[in-house]
């Protein structure tokens, strides 16, 4: 039996010279499957916790676990970005007393 699918059609037409246009051009330069995978990963990482919260179908514990998993994925993504760009992380500063 075939699994049901959700569909999202998104059209972006940013103005040339904007940061979004740079990202769109970069994604358009990739194989479609690779670009779609990057977008899929970022959508889940950035919005899954909100989607589950707004659905009202998840317990507080499941939302907590989802949030932590999304934050962990974000931390890993940005760590990889810093490594790729050879940027040292900002030093941790002491919290005010």
Secondary structure, DSSP 8 states (H G I E B T S, - for coil): ---------------TTSHHHHHHHHHHTS-HHHHHHHHHHHHHHHHHHHHHHHHT-S-HHHHHHHHHHHHHHHHHHHHHHHHHHT-----------
